[in-house]
Amino acid sequence: MAFETVEHECKLQFLRPNRTRQNSLFLVVERILCIQREQGEKAIRNVCTALNIKMLNPADMGFLAEYTAVMNPVAMALDILQGESHVHMGFLLPTLSQLQEKLKKLKSSCKVCRSLPAALQTGIQKRFREVLQDPELIAAAILPPKFRTCWTTEEVILKAGLDYIRNHLEENLDEDVLANSSHSDEEDFFAAMKSENLQAGELERYLSSSSVGVLAILHSFPQIKKLSIKVNTSLPGSAACERLLIMPDYY
């Protein structure tokens, strides 16, 4: 009876929260607002009357609208990090950085949910404080051509990542020079000088390259490519596997 009533009045079904999907509550609220926008308030009122439940008043709808505005960037960030398209480790910090910036801008426009953006920012900082300062993860975010150094304006963070890249490029180049050397003591003695010049030049050329967001440009920077593969290759999280493992029936 309830299914047919909702289908008839709203042309869409209400969604139910799912604890295995972190953004499911947002999607539930978004669907209610979608129905109100497309079918009008009368559709929701008719469903509430038919099912004998209390109708949402204008204040409730205003709260839900503001809630979705604040949670929309959070839901988008979750979709990016849980998705299967962007599985590079380098997507983590730019996603968190942009999410914090969006929440910061939403603070001034919120009236009813004023404390929500601040609470979300506090939670992100508490959960990811060490991650946001990890030089290897910062380097992982710099090495994909899509981001490089444009994802944050904090010079301290960028310096930590660039220093990590320079140090590891030098290590890689030292290994290559030794592998290709003629075993001359004199050449080996001056190998470090050649290594420093090569790694500095390749990193600067990579950062100043005009090609944006194209992974293929890494072929032009062999040492950058090698390090990018190393720091960006991780075991991707599987949302399907996660949903399976947190089902109570499997414990």
N, C-alpha and C positions, 0 to 999 in steps of 0.2 A: 504493500500500500504506500509506504513512505517513498520507495524508489520511484513508483509511477507518478506520485504527486510532484516530486522534485523535477523529474524529467519533463512533465507536462508544463509546469510553471516556469522553470528556469532554463530549459533546453540544455542544461549541463547538470552533472551530478556534483554534489559536495564531495570534497576529499576528506580522508581521515588521516590524522597524524600517525606517523610511523616512526618508532623509536630507533629504527636501524638507519634512518636517513636524517642527518642533522638539520636539513633545511625543510623538513616536511611540514612543520607548523607554519612557516612562512608561505608555503604553497597553498595550504588550507585557507589562510586568510586572504591571500591573493585571489583565490577562486571565488570567495564570497564577494569581494569587491568587483571582480569581473562580471559576475552575475548581476549585481546591482547596476553596473555601468551599461551593460548591454540589454538587460531585460527590465530594468527599472526597479525601484523600491517595492512596487506592488507585487512583483513576483515573489520576493522574499517574504513579504507580509502574508501573502496567500499560503505559502508553505508553512509559516509559523502558525497561522490560524488552523490549517488543516491538521497539523501535528500537535496542536495544543501546547505550543511552547512560546515563551516570551519573545516578543519582537525586539530586535535591536533598535535602540533609539538613535537620533542624530549624533549624540555625543559618542555613543559606542562606535558608530561608523567612522566618525572623525578620528577616533583613537586608532582604529584598525588601518585607516588610510595612512596615518603618520607612522604606524608600526611598520607597514610594508615599505614605506619610503626609506626608513632607517635600515631595515634588514635586507633590502634588495642588494646592496653591494656585498653584504656578508654572504648571502645565498650565491651570488655570482662567484665570489672567491672560493667558496666550498665546491662549486661545480668545476672550477678550473683545477683545483688541487685534487679532487676526487676523480677527475676525468681520465680518459685514456689517450687524449690527443697531446697533452703537454706533460710528459712524464720526466722531463729534465729536472734535476735538483735545482737548477738555476731559476725555475719559476717560483720557488717558495718565497724568497725575500722580496722580489718585486711585487708579488701578489699581496703580501702582508703590508708592505710599504704603501701601496696604492689604497688598500682598504683603510688604513689609518688616516690617510689624507682625506678620503671621502667622508669618513665618520667625523673628522674634524670640521669639515665644511657644513655638515648637517647639524652641528650643535646649535648654530645661530638661528636656523629656520624651524627648529622643533619648538612646539608649544606644550603639547600634552606629554610627549615621550622625551622630555628634555634630558632626563637622566640616563636614557638608554644608550646614546652614543658614547657618553663618558664611561659607562659601565663596560661597554664592549671594548673600548680602548684600553681600559685598565686590565681587563681580562687578557687581551692580546699581549700586553707588555708583561704580565705575570707569567703567562704560559710560554712566550717565545723570547724572553729577555736575552737569554744566553745564545739562542739561535741567531738572533738579529745581530749579534756581535761576533759570530764565528767567522774568522778570516777565510776558511775554506768555502763556507756557504756564500760569503760575499763574493769571493772569486768565481764561484759557480754561477752567480747572477750576472757578473760582468762578462763572462766568456760567450754566452749566446749572443749573436749579432742583434737580436731583437731588443736587447736591453742595454748592453755595455754599461755606460756610466750615467744613463739618463733616468734611472729608476729611483734615485735618491739625490738630495742636495746636500747631504751631510758629508763633509769632506773627510772627517775622521773615519767614517765607515768605508768610504771609497779608498782611502789611503791603505787601510788594513787589507782590503782585497787586492789592490794593485801590488802591494809589497809581497803578498803571498804568491801572486802570479810571477813576479820578477824572480823571486827566490827559486821557485820550482822550474821556471823556464831555464834558469842558469844550471840547475841540476841536470835537467834533460839534455841541455846542450853539451855540458861537460861529458856526459855519458856518450853522446854521439861523436864528439871530437876524439875521445879516447878510443872508441871503437874503430874510427876511420883513420887514426894516426899511423904514421910509419914507424912508430916506436922509437923515434929519435928523442933522446933526452932533452935536446935543446927545444924541439917543437912542443914537447909535453910541458916544458917549463913555462912557455908563453901561451899555452892553450886557454888559460882562464881569461886573458886579455881579449882574445878573439871571441870567446863565449859571451862576455859581457856586452860587446858591441852588437853581436847578432841578436841577442834576446831583447836589448833595449830598442833596436830598430824595428823588430817585428811587432812588438807590443804597441809602439807608437803608431805604426802603419795600420794596425788592426783597429785601434781606437779612433783614428781619423778617417777610416774608410767611409766612403759615401754610400755604400750598399747597406740598406737597412733591412733587418729581419730575414735575410736570406742565408740559411745555413751553409749553402754551397760556397760562400765566400771563404769559409774556413779552409778550403783546399788551397787557398793562396797563402795561408799562414800555417805551415806544417807543425811548428812547435806549439802554437796556440791551439790548433786542432787537437793535437795529442793530449795536451793538458785539459782541454775542454771535455774530451771524452772521459778522461779519468775522473774529474770532479762532478760531472753531470750525469754519469751513469750510476743509477741506483736501482734497488729493487722497488718497482712501482707498487703503490698500495692498490689492492683490488677491492673495489666497493662491493662486488658480488661476494667475494670471500669474507669480507667484513660482516656483511649482513648474515651470512651463514653462521659465523662463529659467535655472534652475540645473541643468537636465538636461544632462549632459556631451555628449550627442549633438548638441546644438544649437550647440556652440562650434566 
